[in-house]
Amino acid sequence: MLLQTVRPNIVQSIRAYRVEDLAQAAQAVGQHFLYVNLTAAQSKQDVLDAIAAAFLFPPHFGKNLDALYDCMTDLVHKSGPQPGFVVVLEQLPDNPRFDREAREQLLDVFRDAADFWGERKIPFRCFYSFQ
């Protein structure tokens, strides 16, 4: 029932939601749950490396924002029908090497992915928190 209270295609702060509750909610409705803890990440490259590892991106992942978008959309879309996604980006860095602009660029990729899946009537919810 938790996901019924959240728009189906959105990127938002995790706020009062708990990661465990989001994972259970995704499982209950048969959606993919993608989680990454970015506590150790300090730079854009660290963030992209951690996301690629946690989300099991292919070895040819280009480790840039365009490649991230491609992996979150085209690559998955071409693999067949999708039930929906709950994505958690926990502890995004907040430092000079990954500043507000870098965070917004990253979140824009996930917003664009939410739009991509929304056009296909597939739920894509992304939650994030900062260090």
SULUR-V485814 format. One record per residue. RES is the residue in one letter. PHI is phi in radians with two decimals (999 if undefined). PSI is psi in degrees with one decimal (none if undefined). BURIAL is 1 if it has 16 or more other C-alpha atoms within 10 Angstrom, else 0. Layout:
res: (RES	RES)
phi: (PHI	PHI)
psi: (PSI	PSI)
burial: (BURIAL	BURIAL)
This chain:
res: (M	L	L	Q	T	V	R	P	N	I	V	Q	S	I	R	A	Y	R	V	E	D	L	A	Q	A	A	Q	A	V	G	Q	H	F	L	Y	V	N	L	T	A	A	Q	S	K	Q	D	V	L	D	A	I	A	A	A	F	L	F	P	P	H	F	G	K	N	L	D	A	L	Y	D	C	M	T	D	L	V	H	K	S	G	P	Q	P	G	F	V	V	V	L	E	Q	L	P	D	N	P	R	F	D	R	E	A	R	E	Q	L	L	D	V	F	R	D	A	A	D	F	W	G	E	R	K	I	P	F	R	C	F	Y	S	F	Q)
phi: (999	-0.97	-1.22	-1.17	-1.60	-2.07	-0.85	-1.26	-2.39	-2.66	-2.13	-2.61	-1.08	-1.21	0.74	-1.45	-1.40	-1.78	-0.97	-1.07	-1.18	-1.15	-1.10	-1.15	-1.13	-1.09	-1.10	-1.09	-1.83	1.27	-1.71	-1.19	-1.99	-1.99	-2.27	-2.49	-1.77	-1.84	-0.96	-1.43	-1.32	-2.13	-2.31	-1.02	-1.11	-1.04	-1.11	-1.12	-1.07	-1.15	-1.10	-1.03	-1.20	-1.18	-1.61	1.01	-1.16	-1.15	-1.00	-1.43	-0.93	-1.31	0.95	-2.50	-1.15	-1.13	-1.16	-1.05	-1.03	-1.04	-1.21	-1.40	-2.20	-0.93	-1.03	-1.27	-1.04	-1.26	-1.46	2.19	-1.02	-2.08	-1.48	2.27	-2.44	-2.16	-2.00	-2.18	-1.89	-1.64	1.14	-0.99	-1.09	-2.41	-2.69	-1.05	-1.45	-2.47	-1.48	-1.01	-1.08	-1.12	-1.10	-1.14	-1.10	-1.09	-1.14	-1.08	-1.07	-1.24	-1.13	-1.11	-1.14	-1.07	-1.13	-0.97	-1.24	-1.07	-1.09	-1.75	1.07	-2.02	-1.12	-2.48	-1.96	-2.13	-2.04	-2.47	-2.44	-1.92	-1.25)
psi: (-22.9	-44.4	-20.5	-19.3	-0.7	131.0	148.0	-20.4	92.3	153.5	121.0	161.9	145.0	-26.8	-117.0	-2.7	144.6	142.7	-43.9	-39.5	-39.7	-39.8	-44.4	-39.4	-41.9	-44.9	-39.7	-31.5	8.9	27.5	156.8	137.2	115.3	121.0	138.5	134.0	120.1	23.2	-39.7	-12.2	136.9	-20.3	171.5	-43.0	-40.8	-43.1	-48.1	-39.6	-44.7	-42.1	-45.8	-42.8	-46.6	-36.1	4.4	45.2	154.2	157.2	-26.0	5.8	127.2	-7.7	47.0	172.1	-34.6	-42.4	-36.6	-47.2	-46.0	-41.5	-33.5	-12.3	-82.9	-50.4	-45.2	-41.0	-40.3	-14.1	-3.4	-177.5	141.3	141.9	-16.8	170.4	141.0	116.9	134.4	121.1	95.1	133.9	49.9	138.1	151.9	84.1	173.6	-27.4	-15.6	78.1	-174.2	-41.4	-43.0	-41.0	-44.0	-37.8	-43.3	-48.5	-30.4	-36.0	-43.5	-32.6	-42.7	-38.3	-39.6	-40.4	-44.3	-50.5	-33.8	-39.2	-23.1	8.6	34.8	124.6	136.6	103.4	127.9	128.7	143.7	158.3	163.0	156.9	none)
burial: (0	0	1	0	0	0	0	1	1	1	1	1	0	1	0	0	0	0	1	0	0	1	1	0	1	1	0	0	0	0	1	1	1	1	1	1	1	1	0	0	1	1	1	1	0	1	1	1	1	1	1	1	0	0	0	0	1	0	0	0	1	1	1	0	1	0	1	1	1	1	1	1	1	0	0	0	0	0	0	0	0	1	0	1	1	1	1	1	1	1	1	1	1	1	0	0	0	1	0	0	0	1	1	0	0	1	1	0	1	1	1	1	1	1	1	1	1	1	0	0	0	1	1	1	1	1	1	1	1	0	0)
